[in-house]
Amino acid sequence: MEKVYQKNPKKIFDFIQFILSKKSLIKIDKILDFGCGTGIDSLFLSKNMYSVTGYDVSEKMLKLAQKKVSNDEYKLKFTNDLNAEKYDCIFSYGAFGHILSNENIKNTLNTIYNSLNPGGVFILHQENILGIIKYIKNRKHIFKDNGFKYKVKLDYKVDLLKSYLIETQKIKILKGSKVINFIQENHIFRNWTYPEGMFFLENSGFKNIECYSSLNDRIEISGNEIGLIYCCIKEKLSNN
């Protein structure tokens, strides 16, 4: 269902370049795409500049991602081991919405911190629950793939107490005019508020934290926009 959740790897690449030009304290070579899914962003980054590792906990996603690597010209690999190497930059677009508990969020951020080289940059995209409740609405859309038509209906509920966005996804799959399959799935996403994100990152040791509302923005925010893109560093070790 990759087409249900489309991302724009060019915008992600441009934003990463912008942040690295501002924050990087070291030469950036090795990048980790945390929660890479099917590898769309990882592949784009590896084509354009960097040595990229795509990380995901889902073996299914990693197998789909590996199929996108058609030859050896790209510096790209995929893994489910977050502790195998150190990286100069780690970015995560949308993956933290799947981490529901405070404890797991803190543990994951600590692991990411330890996986960064000193002076490295961490870029984290998350949705803002206070921004979402203003704009969230049920959606419908249709797309075609491999001769099939997919009619997708997305219904949403918000649990403010837990900062959960609850999505019910209903998908009709048609061949011609005949419905050949119907899928209904429920998904729960944990969203943050701006202060929550600052708290999590500061307590994991990250410094020089900035926040932006979207990949298009170049001005920091601290309010209730829908998007929260936190950008921070792991302090470089003193030479003393």
Backbone bond lengths (Angstrom), bond angles and torsions (degrees), N, CA, C in turn:
res aa  C-N    CA-C-N  psi(-1)  N-CA   C-N-CA  omega(-1)  CA-C   N-CA-C  phi
1 M - - - 1.462 - - 1.529 111.34 -
2 E 1.312 115.91 33.75 1.459 121.12 -178.22 1.514 112.59 -55.86
3 K 1.339 117.24 -33.80 1.458 120.10 -175.30 1.523 113.05 -75.84
4 V 1.321 117.49 -14.07 1.458 119.18 177.43 1.524 109.89 -70.54
5 Y 1.327 116.33 -34.63 1.458 120.95 -177.66 1.527 109.18 -119.34
6 Q 1.311 117.08 80.80 1.447 121.27 -178.22 1.524 110.88 -80.22
7 K 1.324 115.21 138.43 1.453 121.23 173.73 1.524 108.01 -118.28
8 N 1.325 115.77 168.93 1.455 121.06 179.42 1.521 108.54 -119.46
9 P 1.343 117.94 94.38 1.464 119.95 -175.22 1.524 113.57 -63.15
10 K 1.347 117.65 -29.69 1.472 119.77 178.17 1.529 110.42 -64.47
11 K 1.333 117.54 -42.58 1.465 120.43 178.08 1.525 110.93 -65.58
12 I 1.323 116.46 -39.22 1.463 119.98 177.90 1.522 110.18 -63.25
13 F 1.328 116.85 -44.29 1.465 121.72 178.64 1.526 110.85 -60.14
14 D 1.332 117.01 -47.27 1.467 120.73 -179.01 1.524 111.30 -62.77
15 F 1.335 116.41 -39.99 1.466 119.50 -179.95 1.528 110.61 -67.24
16 I 1.318 117.05 -42.30 1.463 120.40 177.35 1.524 110.34 -59.30
17 Q 1.330 116.90 -43.01 1.463 120.81 178.24 1.522 110.87 -59.87
18 F 1.330 116.44 -43.20 1.465 121.52 179.34 1.525 110.66 -61.05
19 I 1.324 117.17 -47.45 1.461 120.98 -178.09 1.525 111.05 -67.09
20 L 1.313 117.74 -42.16 1.461 119.95 -179.82 1.520 111.55 -63.43
21 S 1.326 116.89 -35.21 1.468 120.05 178.24 1.526 111.22 -66.01
22 K 1.332 117.32 -26.62 1.466 122.03 179.77 1.526 112.68 -87.56
23 K 1.329 116.58 -39.90 1.459 120.10 -163.66 1.518 115.59 -111.44
24 S 1.303 117.73 -23.86 1.453 119.26 -169.74 1.528 111.79 -63.12
25 L 1.330 115.61 129.12 1.462 121.88 176.44 1.523 111.54 -102.37
26 I 1.318 116.58 -4.81 1.458 121.59 -178.65 1.525 108.99 -136.95
27 K 1.323 115.97 166.83 1.462 120.65 174.74 1.530 108.67 -68.34
28 I 1.324 115.43 129.65 1.465 120.32 -178.01 1.525 109.90 -94.42
29 D 1.310 115.13 118.58 1.462 119.84 176.12 1.528 110.61 -126.84
30 K 1.329 116.50 -53.00 1.463 120.81 -175.04 1.524 110.61 -98.21
31 I 1.328 115.68 123.69 1.463 122.43 -179.24 1.526 109.60 -120.16
32 L 1.325 115.68 140.63 1.464 121.60 174.32 1.521 109.22 -110.59
33 D 1.321 116.08 127.94 1.465 123.18 172.65 1.526 106.69 -95.60
34 F 1.348 115.83 100.05 1.466 121.50 -175.64 1.524 109.62 -82.63
35 G 1.338 115.84 119.59 1.462 120.30 -174.90 1.512 109.76 78.09
36 C 1.328 116.11 52.26 1.471 121.66 -170.48 1.521 113.34 -72.61
37 G 1.343 117.95 -16.95 1.464 118.63 -178.38 1.513 111.10 60.36
38 T 1.315 116.48 -127.91 1.468 120.76 -178.20 1.523 112.98 -87.85
39 G 1.328 117.71 8.11 1.460 120.59 168.36 1.509 117.10 87.04
40 I 1.333 118.89 15.15 1.464 120.99 -177.74 1.524 111.40 -59.59
41 D 1.335 116.59 -49.98 1.461 120.28 -177.82 1.524 111.39 -70.96
42 S 1.320 116.94 -39.16 1.466 120.91 179.47 1.523 111.00 -58.28
43 L 1.309 115.94 -45.71 1.460 120.91 -178.69 1.520 111.10 -64.02
44 F 1.332 117.22 -43.27 1.463 120.60 -179.46 1.527 110.64 -62.37
45 L 1.322 117.26 -44.60 1.462 120.64 -179.96 1.520 111.59 -63.74
46 S 1.325 116.82 -41.32 1.459 119.62 -178.29 1.525 111.51 -68.75
47 K 1.316 117.32 -30.83 1.466 120.84 176.80 1.524 111.51 -69.10
48 N 1.321 115.89 -32.04 1.454 119.62 -170.13 1.527 114.90 -97.39
49 M 1.331 118.46 -23.17 1.457 115.66 -179.59 1.516 114.21 -167.49
50 Y 1.296 118.29 -49.58 1.454 120.28 -157.21 1.527 114.07 -102.15
51 S 1.343 113.54 162.83 1.457 121.10 165.96 1.524 106.97 -84.36
52 V 1.318 117.29 115.29 1.463 121.99 -168.20 1.525 110.86 -118.62
53 T 1.327 114.96 137.34 1.459 122.32 169.11 1.517 108.05 -116.32
54 G 1.308 116.63 125.75 1.457 121.29 175.18 1.518 109.63 -95.42
55 Y 1.337 116.37 126.12 1.468 121.04 -179.56 1.519 110.00 -114.23
56 D 1.334 115.95 136.02 1.456 121.09 173.45 1.525 108.57 -154.96
57 V 1.330 116.27 148.77 1.466 119.92 178.46 1.524 111.48 -80.53
58 S 1.330 117.03 -15.55 1.465 121.35 -176.01 1.527 110.79 -90.90
59 E 1.327 116.18 116.57 1.466 120.39 176.24 1.524 110.98 -62.51
60 K 1.329 116.15 -36.26 1.463 120.51 179.13 1.519 110.67 -60.64
61 M 1.331 116.88 -46.53 1.458 120.79 178.88 1.529 111.21 -62.64
62 L 1.326 116.96 -41.72 1.459 120.40 -178.61 1.529 111.78 -64.94
63 K 1.322 116.94 -36.18 1.468 119.89 177.06 1.525 111.00 -65.70
64 L 1.341 116.25 -40.96 1.466 119.83 176.54 1.525 110.79 -64.87
65 A 1.330 116.08 -39.12 1.462 120.20 179.32 1.521 110.95 -64.57
66 Q 1.324 116.77 -42.44 1.457 120.72 -177.44 1.525 111.73 -62.24
67 K 1.323 117.09 -30.87 1.465 120.83 179.32 1.523 112.19 -65.78
68 K 1.337 117.10 -21.63 1.465 120.44 179.88 1.524 112.30 -76.31
69 V 1.327 117.14 -16.71 1.461 121.10 -178.89 1.524 107.65 -88.26
70 S 1.316 116.07 99.68 1.464 120.87 -171.94 1.522 112.95 -88.68
71 N 1.325 118.07 -18.21 1.467 120.42 179.03 1.524 109.01 -153.78
72 D 1.339 115.77 -175.26 1.466 120.68 -173.95 1.522 113.33 -97.53
73 E 1.330 118.48 10.61 1.460 118.85 -175.74 1.524 112.20 -75.97
74 Y 1.315 117.72 -18.76 1.460 120.44 -179.63 1.527 109.96 -96.06
75 K 1.323 115.46 139.67 1.466 120.83 177.21 1.528 107.88 -84.36
76 L 1.324 115.31 79.60 1.459 120.44 -170.56 1.522 110.62 -143.85
77 K 1.323 115.34 135.02 1.463 120.77 173.28 1.518 108.34 -147.55
78 F 1.328 115.75 165.16 1.460 121.56 -177.95 1.530 109.66 -127.64
79 T 1.331 115.48 147.82 1.461 120.12 -175.94 1.529 110.76 -153.38
80 N 1.332 115.56 160.24 1.468 120.68 169.31 1.525 110.86 -116.34
81 D 1.335 115.93 17.18 1.464 122.33 178.47 1.524 109.09 -112.72
82 L 1.321 115.96 106.48 1.463 120.96 -176.32 1.523 112.25 -78.57
83 N 1.319 117.68 -14.45 1.464 120.95 -174.93 1.525 113.51 -100.86
84 A 1.317 117.29 5.61 1.463 120.24 -172.36 1.523 112.98 -72.10
85 E 1.334 117.81 -32.93 1.460 121.32 -174.68 1.521 110.56 -141.58
86 K 1.347 114.71 172.78 1.459 122.33 171.58 1.531 108.18 -108.69
87 Y 1.334 115.40 149.41 1.460 120.50 -174.46 1.527 110.65 -129.34
88 D 1.334 114.79 155.50 1.467 121.25 178.10 1.524 111.57 -87.23
89 C 1.302 116.29 -25.93 1.463 121.82 178.29 1.524 108.39 -148.58
90 I 1.315 116.26 136.89 1.465 122.16 173.28 1.519 107.36 -125.16
91 F 1.325 116.06 130.55 1.462 118.87 174.55 1.523 109.57 -127.49
92 S 1.319 114.03 150.41 1.463 120.43 -179.51 1.518 108.32 -140.11
93 Y 1.327 116.56 119.22 1.463 120.83 -178.47 1.526 108.99 -115.23
94 G 1.338 115.84 99.66 1.462 120.31 174.29 1.512 115.77 90.40
95 A 1.339 117.85 -12.54 1.463 119.35 -173.23 1.521 113.03 -71.05
96 F 1.328 117.72 -30.94 1.462 119.56 -175.12 1.522 112.69 -70.27
97 G 1.307 118.34 -15.45 1.455 120.69 174.98 1.516 113.33 -64.01
98 H 1.340 116.46 -19.02 1.466 121.17 179.77 1.530 112.25 -89.14
99 I 1.322 117.50 -5.66 1.465 121.40 -179.75 1.523 107.52 -97.89
100 L 1.318 117.32 109.64 1.464 120.81 -164.92 1.526 114.84 -90.62
101 S 1.315 118.76 -35.91 1.466 119.49 -172.96 1.523 111.59 -96.84
102 N 1.336 116.11 152.10 1.462 121.06 176.50 1.524 111.59 -58.68
103 E 1.324 116.30 -40.88 1.463 120.27 -178.60 1.522 111.46 -62.08
104 N 1.334 116.98 -44.48 1.460 120.00 179.98 1.523 111.91 -69.17
105 I 1.335 116.67 -34.40 1.466 119.73 175.23 1.522 109.99 -61.57
106 K 1.331 116.75 -48.23 1.466 121.03 -178.96 1.524 111.08 -63.02
107 N 1.332 117.36 -43.50 1.463 120.55 179.99 1.521 111.29 -63.50
108 T 1.325 116.43 -40.49 1.463 120.29 -179.80 1.522 111.01 -66.79
109 L 1.329 117.19 -43.76 1.467 120.41 178.47 1.525 111.30 -63.88
110 N 1.316 117.60 -37.48 1.467 120.32 177.19 1.524 111.14 -63.82
111 T 1.336 116.08 -40.38 1.465 120.11 178.21 1.520 110.79 -65.35
112 I 1.330 116.89 -42.39 1.464 120.74 177.53 1.523 110.48 -61.93
113 Y 1.328 116.76 -44.03 1.466 120.66 178.60 1.529 110.54 -57.04
114 N 1.315 116.53 -45.05 1.463 120.83 -178.96 1.525 112.65 -70.64
115 S 1.329 116.80 -19.46 1.466 120.96 179.66 1.524 112.58 -87.33
116 L 1.329 116.85 -8.41 1.466 121.38 178.22 1.522 110.45 -88.80
117 N 1.323 116.23 141.44 1.452 120.35 167.81 1.523 109.36 -69.08
118 P 1.340 118.80 148.35 1.466 120.09 174.53 1.529 110.71 -55.11
119 G 1.327 116.31 132.64 1.459 121.07 -174.97 1.510 113.44 89.40
120 G 1.336 116.87 -2.86 1.460 121.41 -179.08 1.517 112.58 -76.10
121 V 1.323 115.20 164.96 1.467 123.04 -173.76 1.525 110.12 -114.48
122 F 1.332 115.67 137.76 1.466 121.84 174.59 1.521 108.71 -118.83
123 I 1.339 115.90 128.56 1.466 123.09 178.88 1.520 107.57 -121.63
124 L 1.325 116.51 121.77 1.465 121.90 -173.55 1.521 110.36 -128.79
125 H 1.330 116.26 119.57 1.468 121.20 173.93 1.522 108.98 -96.70
126 Q 1.330 115.29 134.07 1.459 122.06 176.71 1.529 108.09 -145.35
127 E 1.321 116.04 156.17 1.463 120.38 176.20 1.524 110.03 -90.25
128 N 1.332 115.76 145.47 1.461 122.91 -179.22 1.525 108.99 -96.25
129 I 1.325 116.85 115.31 1.464 120.53 -176.13 1.528 111.44 -61.54
130 L 1.337 118.06 -33.30 1.462 120.63 -179.65 1.523 111.93 -74.44
131 G 1.317 116.46 -26.27 1.458 119.78 174.14 1.516 112.05 -79.36
132 I 1.327 115.89 -36.57 1.463 121.18 -177.72 1.520 111.83 -62.60
133 I 1.338 117.38 -41.55 1.467 119.06 -174.39 1.527 112.19 -64.91
134 K 1.322 117.60 -19.14 1.466 120.31 177.90 1.522 112.03 -77.20
135 Y 1.324 115.73 -32.20 1.459 119.39 -167.73 1.525 114.93 -119.62
136 I 1.334 117.34 -12.53 1.461 118.71 -173.39 1.529 110.86 -64.62
137 K 1.298 115.89 136.37 1.457 121.17 176.16 1.517 108.58 -150.82
138 N 1.315 114.97 155.37 1.454 119.79 178.26 1.523 109.63 -65.03
139 R 1.335 115.12 148.14 1.462 119.42 -174.33 1.524 110.82 -132.82
140 K 1.318 114.57 153.35 1.459 121.86 171.96 1.522 108.32 -134.18
141 H 1.316 115.86 140.95 1.455 118.68 170.38 1.526 110.24 -156.39
142 I 1.315 114.44 164.84 1.466 122.49 -175.20 1.525 108.25 -130.92
143 F 1.324 116.06 137.82 1.462 119.27 170.97 1.524 109.08 -145.05
144 K 1.337 115.12 161.71 1.458 121.92 -179.93 1.520 109.34 -116.74
145 D 1.331 115.11 144.47 1.458 120.39 -179.66 1.522 109.04 -156.69
146 N 1.341 116.11 124.77 1.471 122.22 176.93 1.524 113.20 53.60
147 G 1.331 116.49 39.34 1.457 120.90 176.42 1.514 115.11 84.38
148 F 1.315 117.36 1.08 1.458 121.63 178.66 1.524 109.86 -110.75
149 K 1.330 115.21 151.06 1.462 120.98 174.79 1.527 108.35 -108.28
150 Y 1.323 115.35 134.96 1.463 121.71 -179.86 1.524 108.89 -115.81
151 K 1.326 116.29 119.84 1.460 121.63 173.33 1.527 107.90 -103.92
152 V 1.318 115.25 116.24 1.461 120.93 -172.41 1.525 110.07 -113.68
153 K 1.317 116.17 130.44 1.468 122.43 174.91 1.519 107.75 -122.71
154 L 1.331 116.11 126.22 1.450 122.22 -179.49 1.522 109.33 -116.62
155 D 1.330 116.73 119.15 1.467 122.90 177.62 1.526 108.78 -111.60
156 Y 1.343 116.00 140.63 1.461 120.17 -173.90 1.525 112.43 -126.16
157 K 1.317 114.70 145.03 1.464 122.85 167.93 1.527 107.66 -134.12
158 V 1.337 115.96 152.16 1.460 121.16 -179.55 1.523 109.63 -119.74
159 D 1.330 116.13 130.87 1.462 122.67 172.60 1.527 106.99 -109.07
160 L 1.335 116.32 96.38 1.460 120.41 -175.25 1.523 112.35 -66.72
161 L 1.320 117.29 -31.33 1.456 120.67 -178.18 1.528 111.29 -61.64
162 K 1.323 115.87 -39.10 1.466 120.95 -179.04 1.529 112.72 -101.57
163 S 1.334 117.22 -2.52 1.472 122.43 -174.82 1.526 111.23 60.27
164 Y 1.340 116.30 39.74 1.457 121.74 -179.10 1.528 110.20 -102.92
165 L 1.316 114.96 137.95 1.459 122.13 164.90 1.524 106.53 -105.59
166 I 1.336 116.74 120.39 1.466 121.68 -176.95 1.523 108.29 -105.81
167 E 1.305 115.57 118.10 1.463 121.63 -176.21 1.522 110.06 -112.32
168 T 1.326 116.25 128.91 1.462 122.18 170.80 1.519 107.84 -106.49
169 Q 1.314 115.71 119.02 1.464 122.29 -176.68 1.528 109.08 -108.11
170 K 1.331 115.93 118.86 1.463 121.63 178.75 1.522 108.23 -115.80
171 I 1.323 115.99 123.84 1.460 121.09 -174.29 1.525 109.98 -127.12
172 K 1.315 115.52 120.99 1.467 121.37 170.73 1.527 108.00 -98.99
173 I 1.330 115.65 130.38 1.461 121.22 177.95 1.522 107.88 -110.45
174 L 1.332 116.00 122.35 1.463 121.41 -174.87 1.520 110.88 -118.32
175 K 1.318 114.65 143.21 1.463 122.74 168.29 1.512 105.96 -115.08
176 G 1.335 116.66 107.86 1.454 119.70 -168.90 1.517 108.56 69.14
177 S 1.326 116.78 -125.23 1.469 120.49 178.59 1.529 112.23 -102.34
178 K 1.333 116.85 2.47 1.458 121.35 -175.72 1.529 111.01 -96.60
179 V 1.337 115.29 128.96 1.467 120.55 174.96 1.528 108.30 -77.13
180 I 1.326 116.65 117.67 1.461 120.19 -177.94 1.529 112.54 -104.38
181 N 1.330 115.99 -13.38 1.463 118.09 177.58 1.528 109.46 -160.42
182 F 1.311 115.39 151.81 1.466 121.54 175.72 1.524 108.14 -135.44
183 I 1.314 115.50 128.65 1.462 121.08 -178.37 1.521 108.80 -122.92
184 Q 1.320 115.91 132.05 1.466 120.16 172.60 1.520 108.39 -126.64
185 E 1.328 115.25 126.63 1.456 121.10 -179.80 1.518 109.60 -132.52
186 N 1.319 115.90 143.85 1.459 121.67 174.20 1.525 109.02 -109.64
187 H 1.317 115.70 133.24 1.456 121.42 179.88 1.527 109.18 -127.01
188 I 1.323 115.36 139.17 1.459 120.86 175.57 1.523 108.45 -115.49
189 F 1.326 116.29 128.62 1.453 122.15 178.79 1.528 109.17 -118.66
190 R 1.309 116.40 135.64 1.461 121.54 175.66 1.530 108.07 -93.20
191 N 1.303 116.51 118.64 1.458 121.68 176.55 1.523 109.94 -107.40
192 W 1.309 116.27 159.56 1.455 120.74 -177.64 1.519 110.52 -112.53
193 T 1.325 115.18 169.94 1.459 121.41 160.20 1.526 107.03 -101.11
194 Y 1.319 116.07 163.87 1.468 119.67 178.82 1.534 111.80 -54.88
195 P 1.349 119.72 -49.13 1.471 119.02 -179.81 1.531 113.53 -62.94
196 E 1.337 117.13 -34.94 1.467 119.74 177.90 1.521 110.93 -58.91
197 G 1.324 115.82 -47.41 1.456 119.84 -179.74 1.517 112.25 -60.90
198 M 1.326 116.93 -43.13 1.462 120.81 177.51 1.528 110.50 -60.66
199 F 1.325 116.31 -42.05 1.469 120.83 179.74 1.526 111.03 -62.51
200 F 1.335 116.91 -49.03 1.464 120.58 -179.19 1.529 111.06 -58.29
201 L 1.329 116.80 -47.09 1.464 120.97 -175.57 1.527 111.78 -68.87
202 E 1.322 116.59 -43.90 1.465 119.79 179.22 1.521 111.34 -61.72
203 N 1.324 116.95 -39.74 1.459 120.49 -178.72 1.521 112.91 -73.99
204 S 1.317 116.94 -14.62 1.464 120.48 174.89 1.525 111.74 -91.94
205 G 1.336 116.76 -2.61 1.458 120.47 175.01 1.510 115.84 102.65
206 F 1.338 117.86 -1.16 1.465 119.83 -178.24 1.527 110.92 -71.82
207 K 1.334 115.34 147.94 1.456 122.32 -177.68 1.530 110.41 -123.70
208 N 1.344 114.22 168.08 1.470 121.32 174.48 1.531 110.84 52.48
209 I 1.328 116.10 51.17 1.463 121.69 -174.20 1.524 110.36 -82.70
210 E 1.318 116.20 127.36 1.461 123.51 172.76 1.520 108.57 -121.81
211 C 1.333 116.60 160.98 1.459 120.13 179.76 1.521 110.08 -139.79
212 Y 1.333 115.40 137.32 1.460 123.08 179.31 1.529 108.39 -125.28
213 S 1.330 115.94 159.08 1.463 118.87 -174.84 1.523 113.24 -92.37
214 S 1.326 118.09 -22.47 1.462 119.99 -178.90 1.516 109.78 -159.10
215 L 1.327 115.51 168.90 1.462 121.15 178.31 1.518 112.04 -66.95
216 N 1.325 117.29 -18.64 1.465 120.99 -179.62 1.522 112.66 -85.11
217 D 1.341 116.73 -18.91 1.457 120.45 -172.08 1.519 111.71 -84.51
218 R 1.319 115.10 149.39 1.456 121.75 173.87 1.525 110.25 -127.85
219 I 1.334 116.36 17.61 1.457 122.67 179.03 1.526 108.17 -121.79
220 E 1.318 116.58 133.30 1.463 120.86 -179.15 1.529 111.55 -67.14
221 I 1.326 114.87 153.71 1.466 121.04 178.49 1.521 109.77 -131.57
222 S 1.321 116.29 167.62 1.468 120.59 174.16 1.520 110.03 -154.07
223 G 1.313 116.99 31.85 1.454 120.55 -174.05 1.504 113.65 -119.34
224 N 1.345 116.21 -141.11 1.459 121.60 -172.52 1.522 112.69 -111.89
225 E 1.329 117.30 35.51 1.446 120.35 174.51 1.532 110.14 -64.32
226 I 1.323 116.47 159.24 1.468 119.46 -178.55 1.521 111.27 -65.00
227 G 1.321 116.33 -45.07 1.456 120.22 -177.46 1.517 112.53 -93.64
228 L 1.319 116.01 146.59 1.455 123.18 172.80 1.520 107.25 -130.56
229 I 1.324 117.92 114.28 1.455 121.25 176.53 1.522 107.37 -116.38
230 Y 1.326 115.50 102.24 1.459 121.61 -179.04 1.530 109.28 -86.32
231 C 1.318 115.57 136.65 1.460 121.62 -179.86 1.525 107.75 -130.76
232 C 1.323 117.54 126.08 1.457 120.32 -172.92 1.522 109.79 -153.79
233 I 1.330 115.81 175.77 1.459 120.01 -177.92 1.523 110.93 -130.65
234 K 1.321 114.59 158.04 1.459 122.02 164.99 1.516 106.41 -94.60
235 E 1.313 116.57 122.93 1.459 119.76 -173.37 1.519 111.91 -57.00
236 K 1.333 113.87 140.73 1.454 120.17 177.18 1.516 109.52 -75.88
237 L 1.329 115.84 141.50 1.453 119.95 -178.91 1.516 110.70 -66.32
238 S 1.318 115.64 141.42 1.461 120.64 178.35 1.518 109.90 -69.55
239 N 1.332 116.08 145.39 1.467 121.03 177.65 1.521 112.21 -81.03
240 N 1.353 114.98 -7.42 1.476 118.49 -177.53 1.534 110.69 -75.21
